């Protein structure tokens, strides 16, 4: 009896070692390359939150290792880096790739609009669920959407106050993409293209008068040191980043891990919006308390009456529709997207 007991005990011990050894061996770590610094954005904070939730909810069997600041891939390199497996996960700034991702670049063609940050994110997730062309466009590059990072509502960061339509005439306005330059021209401003990191110096040297940006970047990049006015204009929210994963890496995950990532898709969007709401409120209070930035609301009707009647701005809507249909959307699908954005 004693020998049988010892044998059973040894068998149980061996099984336990094997079980724990297998669990350790099955732990999956995915490399996330983010072009943003860890310190300074709500998107980065939400990304870190997502990594912590993945670790916690999977009991350590799935981990995201985030490399910040573009050390693994710059913002322009991230789509290819995900596609080729240089990184497993990354944030694709879709407005920087209108020709590569015409379908997923719907919203940046429709500025101004009446959407807020949450509505923009929810639309993108809904389209990916209900219109196959959105996900198929990413799959073409061996990429799958994990979640979204919509932009918050934009305003104008300016060296001098912008209160009337006359103030736009001849203004040198930093823009990017396609819709913002068209909006600038409709208002009589001169569009100047540059990256975010160049804006501070451009303000300092008088190269630009204003930049289309949100409250958070006005604060976080310390533009308030060289541009002390923020005019809220009715542009609405627009598109930012797709958090994406290499398709081969995703397919290799267990069903449990896939279900966990699906669970976090909407929760990550909620975390992004929550962090922006809290941060924007803190920034506005600080500006009010310190007087660092004057905040002004531009008359909505005056702005929209000019911009929404401009042929170039209107023409961009049809331009996106043509691009989307060429990329595989049906006319009905493309029209549905346009109606969703313009809330028709």
Secondary structure in CASP SS format (residue, H / E / C, confidence):
PFRMAT SS
TARGET T0000
AUTHOR 0000-0000-0000
METHOD secondary structure of the structure
MODEL  1
X C 1.00
X H 1.00
X H 1.00
X H 1.00
X H 1.00
X H 1.00
X H 1.00
X H 1.00
X H 1.00
X H 1.00
X H 1.00
X H 1.00
X H 1.00
X H 1.00
X H 1.00
X H 1.00
X H 1.00
X H 1.00
X H 1.00
X H 1.00
X H 1.00
X H 1.00
X H 1.00
X H 1.00
X H 1.00
X C 1.00
X C 1.00
X E 1.00
X E 1.00
X E 1.00
X E 1.00
X E 1.00
X E 1.00
X C 1.00
X C 1.00
X C 1.00
X C 1.00
X C 1.00
X C 1.00
X C 1.00
X C 1.00
X H 1.00
X H 1.00
X H 1.00
X H 1.00
X H 1.00
X H 1.00
X H 1.00
X H 1.00
X H 1.00
X H 1.00
X H 1.00
X H 1.00
X H 1.00
X H 1.00
X H 1.00
X H 1.00
X C 1.00
X C 1.00
X C 1.00
X C 1.00
X E 1.00
X E 1.00
X E 1.00
X E 1.00
X E 1.00
X E 1.00
X C 1.00
X C 1.00
X C 1.00
X C 1.00
X C 1.00
X C 1.00
X C 1.00
X C 1.00
X C 1.00
X C 1.00
X H 1.00
X H 1.00
X H 1.00
X H 1.00
X H 1.00
X H 1.00
X H 1.00
X C 1.00
X C 1.00
X C 1.00
X C 1.00
X E 1.00
X E 1.00
X E 1.00
X E 1.00
X E 1.00
X H 1.00
X H 1.00
X H 1.00
X H 1.00
X C 1.00
X C 1.00
X C 1.00
X C 1.00
X C 1.00
X C 1.00
X C 1.00
X C 1.00
X C 1.00
X H 1.00
X H 1.00
X H 1.00
X C 1.00
X C 1.00
X C 1.00
X C 1.00
X C 1.00
X C 1.00
X C 1.00
X H 1.00
X H 1.00
X H 1.00
X H 1.00
X H 1.00
X H 1.00
X H 1.00
X H 1.00
X H 1.00
X H 1.00
X H 1.00
X H 1.00
X H 1.00
X H 1.00
X C 1.00
X H 1.00
X H 1.00
X H 1.00
X H 1.00
X H 1.00
X H 1.00
X H 1.00
X H 1.00
X C 1.00
X C 1.00
X C 1.00
X E 1.00
X E 1.00
X E 1.00
X E 1.00
X E 1.00
X E 1.00
X E 1.00
X C 1.00
X C 1.00
X C 1.00
X C 1.00
X C 1.00
X E 1.00
X E 1.00
X E 1.00
X E 1.00
X C 1.00
X C 1.00
X C 1.00
X C 1.00
X C 1.00
X C 1.00
X H 1.00
X H 1.00
X H 1.00
X H 1.00
X C 1.00
X C 1.00
X C 1.00
X E 1.00
X E 1.00
X E 1.00
X E 1.00
X C 1.00
X C 1.00
X C 1.00
X H 1.00
X H 1.00
X H 1.00
X H 1.00
X H 1.00
X H 1.00
X H 1.00
X H 1.00
X C 1.00
X C 1.00
X C 1.00
X E 1.00
X E 1.00
X E 1.00
X E 1.00
X C 1.00
X C 1.00
X H 1.00
X H 1.00
X H 1.00
X H 1.00
X H 1.00
X H 1.00
X H 1.00
X H 1.00
X H 1.00
X C 1.00
X C 1.00
X C 1.00
X C 1.00
X C 1.00
X E 1.00
X E 1.00
X E 1.00
X E 1.00
X C 1.00
X H 1.00
X H 1.00
X H 1.00
X H 1.00
X H 1.00
X H 1.00
X C 1.00
X C 1.00
X H 1.00
X H 1.00
X H 1.00
X C 1.00
X C 1.00
X C 1.00
X E 1.00
X E 1.00
X E 1.00
X E 1.00
X C 1.00
X C 1.00
X C 1.00
X C 1.00
X C 1.00
X C 1.00
X C 1.00
X C 1.00
X E 1.00
X E 1.00
X E 1.00
X E 1.00
X E 1.00
X E 1.00
X H 1.00
X H 1.00
X H 1.00
X H 1.00
X H 1.00
X C 1.00
X C 1.00
X C 1.00
X H 1.00
X H 1.00
X H 1.00
X H 1.00
X H 1.00
X H 1.00
X H 1.00
X H 1.00
X H 1.00
X H 1.00
X H 1.00
X H 1.00
X H 1.00
X H 1.00
X H 1.00
X H 1.00
X H 1.00
X H 1.00
X H 1.00
X H 1.00
X H 1.00
X H 1.00
X H 1.00
X H 1.00
X H 1.00
X H 1.00
X H 1.00
X H 1.00
X H 1.00
X H 1.00
X H 1.00
X H 1.00
X H 1.00
X H 1.00
X H 1.00
X H 1.00
X C 1.00
X C 1.00
X C 1.00
X E 1.00
X E 1.00
X E 1.00
X E 1.00
X C 1.00
X C 1.00
X H 1.00
X H 1.00
X H 1.00
X H 1.00
X H 1.00
X H 1.00
X H 1.00
X H 1.00
X C 1.00
X C 1.00
X C 1.00
X H 1.00
X H 1.00
X H 1.00
X H 1.00
X H 1.00
X H 1.00
X H 1.00
X H 1.00
X H 1.00
X H 1.00
X H 1.00
X H 1.00
X H 1.00
X H 1.00
X H 1.00
X H 1.00
X C 1.00
X C 1.00
X C 1.00
X C 1.00
X H 1.00
X H 1.00
X H 1.00
X H 1.00
X H 1.00
X H 1.00
X H 1.00
X H 1.00
X H 1.00
X H 1.00
X H 1.00
X H 1.00
X C 1.00
X C 1.00
END
